[in-house]
Amino acid sequence: METLTESSRKEIGLADRISSYSESLKDDGNEAQTRFHVIDEFLVHEIGWQKSSIKVEPYIEGAGYADYSLNTSGRCRIILEAKRNGTELCSLKQDDFSVVPLSSSALKGAASGVSQAIGYAARMGSALGAVTNGHQWILFRAYRGDGKPPQEGLAVVFSSSTSLINSWTHFYDFMSEIGLEEHRLLNFLQEKESGTVPIRASYFKAFDRSYKRVPQTSDLAFTLSELFRRSFIRINTKSKQALIECFVETRASREADVAFEKIVNELIDRAIRRLDSIDASNPDSLQGLIEQAVELRIGEFVLLVGNKGSGKTTFLNRFFSKILPASLKDRVINLGVDLLKSEGSDLHLTDWISNELIQQSEQQLFGTTPTFDQLRGAFWRMYTRMRSGELAPLYQRDPDAFRQKFGEELSTLRRDSPREYLLGLLTRALGGEHRLPIIIFDNVDHLPRDTQDIVFQYAVGISSSVASFLICPVTDTTVWSLSKAGPLQSFHSRAFFLPVPSLKDVFAKRLHVLKSELRKPEDAKPQSALVGKGMNLTIANAESFCAAVESIFVSTSDITAVIGRLCNYDVRRSLELSGEILSSPWIGLEELLRMYVAKGDVRPKRTALITSLVLQNGTIFDEDKHNFLINVFSRPAGTLTSPFLALYLIRYLTSVDEKASTTRDRFVSISQIWDNHHSLGIHRDTFRYYIDRLFFRNLIEAYDPSERTVREETLIRVSPAGSAHARLVFSDNVYLSQMALVTSIADEITTLKIREEAQKDHPGWLKICNIFLTSMKMEDKRVFPIISNDLYPWIISIRDDIDQLHKRIAERREIKNNKERRISPRSRQT
């Protein structure tokens, strides 16, 4: 149902209902009462929100508890803060809604609620915030990507119940589920702030989400899809050992194995074996040994370079558990920090890292809780200095009191100077235990650029202070940026590249492990991290399933290449998408298994595979439910622009990438992209809509992988997923025909033609593609009638490719029609 129609229906009797809410609020004007009437009465009954879409007091890490978040399609659309009825949020007296600066003195009473909403929205990824006391509503942009502080933006204000009633259509349009999903409030505020309004347009769709159906799947198909999830996807979180078994070895990984073993062996030779001859049976000899260890300050700092999903962490786990010889394994102490788990600000980050490493060091050196004698041995140098230095009188007068004082000093050192305490433990490991410290700094790429510098500076400091082997897995872009500025610019480090294995190789390896599990005798089969419990399958079914997976993803199909690109070669996400394809009713997995049993072979059709990729478990494409695919022809609601604009931007970035000679040259700033497009007459907000959409859906990527939003100076390039979407448009009619069903089109008659053809028992998909392309080309020419090849070669290139695609479709339609005409007379004669 259209928003306008629904809001009109809700408007009947609205004044009386709002009056009753106001009377209820007067009876008990506390915040809880306000929230009760706002949520249960107003949002649900008047605006039509589903209770399941409203999260009450969601906890937001680092910020606390928000009052409400309103969510659709798994995303937070707006943060809502409720204040008690007695709190006057604004001093405006308007009978209609008004637009005022968010920093206006008229909104002084809402300042605290606005600040809270802004803080929560930044962490929830919501662009919008709202504050209400039940009868006054203030709506605003809480999170921006244009560099402007939210408080400098505008706010939509409904200053009273009267203004709410008089402007009900606007309020409903801004705050309803569909209104927020289609960014109507955000677009309105952007238009008001820019001072210009994009040209408006009305669009129609052949099918909307209400046409979507979810076909039933059989119990066997469900069980098989669950087997796939357990064997190929959940393995990533269930078992470190299972991940190691499934690691795909490459030439580069084997070379890294040899190099890492050599580094460990050389460090042990240089820093430990020369100490083996020293007698450590008494503390004084131990002190001499530790002093020599302290002198061996040169360690090794290694970067393990690989794109996301290349298995860097698994490689390290595998190396130190399986590859490193036992003779060396006993001579090392393995430590590591996962920077994703870091807490607090940059100011305390190094202390957090030190404390993490201290806990692990004490556990590996001393077992559970270290004893006084163990700590005295580890910090013997400090002990002897205090015994003969500043605390000598205390030691001579009362040894027990001295011991207590030493313990207090050690505790203070651990609390106030954790890095120095850690260095003492590492020196003990090296000199006292003859074990080489190995420290892994994982997930540094997920931190902001300035925070990365802090981590690397810390690591460099450790490596310079005690002989050790420090390893940091990073992406290639991080390595490049760090080599130009920061601690690595002036510090020697070695780098080893770990390429992302092909998805086919990943499937082949995991299938090999799964088949090995299935071949084990039942009485000898242990509980497996791959197969798991609750699998109601015969071995024949499981073997047939393995054959089907092998045929689809390893042997005969190029579908794995498409999946890999759509997921930016992230192995985890690629496996998730593969699971979605296998569980789709469009692939007919159960039928494939029957074919295997009957013929000993499985040959899935590519059309079925792509249909499964696009539609997943539904009957039409639903972008909000699809985590890997978008409709590149989609446009901002109600805004006149070309349906090819996303393709134009992708082709522009592709041309930049193809001409680049260095990694840095592959990236271009958003402001530079705008400089090359604004003369087309594109509205700035429309341009930002496309950039933000492509970025948040991973079709473009930032130079700094830690960036979560893009600004004017942000450097971006086209991602493999962006290139994959362009390939789908020009090489696969399944994607094109399915997008035709859900794309907004200016001509209503065209949408009716598409709908009529799609609802036939045997739809003419080539005909649908032809109708769709004809309409899209006309709309594109209407927006950009004259394009210079010299100024915009990427636009001309896309248009030429569209024309060639259209021509191929027309030729295929002609061939198909001729074939049908030849068959039809024979059928009548028969």
Secondary structure, DSSP 8 states (H G I E B T S, - for coil): --HHHHHHHHHTTHHHHHHHHHHHHHHS-SHHHHHHIIIIIIIIIIS---GGGEEES-EETTTEE-SEEEEETTEEEEEEEE--TT--------SS-EEEETT-GGGGGGHHHHHHHHHHHHHHT-SEEEEESSS-EEEEE-S-SSS--GGGSEEEEE-SHHHHHHTHHHHHHHHSHHHHHTTHHHHHHHHHHHS----B---B-S--GGG-------HHHHHHHHHHIIIIITHHHH-HHHHHHT----HHHHHHHHHHHHHHHHHHHHHTGGGTTS--SSHHHHHHHHHHHHH----EEEEEE--TTS-HHHHHHHIIIIIS-HHHHTTEEEEEEEGGG--S-GGGHHHHHHHHHHHHHHHHHHSSS--HHHHHHHTHHHHHHHHHTTTHHHHHH-HHHHHHHHHHHHHHHHHH-HHHHHHHHHHHHHHTS--EEEEEEE-GGGS-HHHHHHHHHHHHHHHHHS--EEEEEE-HHHHHHHHHSSGGGSS--EEEE-----HHHHHHHHHHHHHHHHHS-GGG----TTT-S-----HHHHHHHHHHHHIIIIIS-SHHHHHHHHTTT-HHHHHHHHHHHHH-TTT-HHHHHHHHHHHS-----HHHHHHHHHHTTSSS--GGG-SS---TT---TTB---TTHHHHHHHHHHHHHHH-SSTGGG-EEHHHHHHTTGGGT--HHHHHHHHHHHHHTTSEEESSTT-SS--TT-EEEE-HHHHHHHHHHHH-HHHHHHHHHHS-BS-HHHHHHHHHHHTSSS--HHHHHHHHHHHHHHHHHHHS----TTT-HHHHHHHHHHHHHHHHHHHHHHHHHHHHHHHHHHHHH-
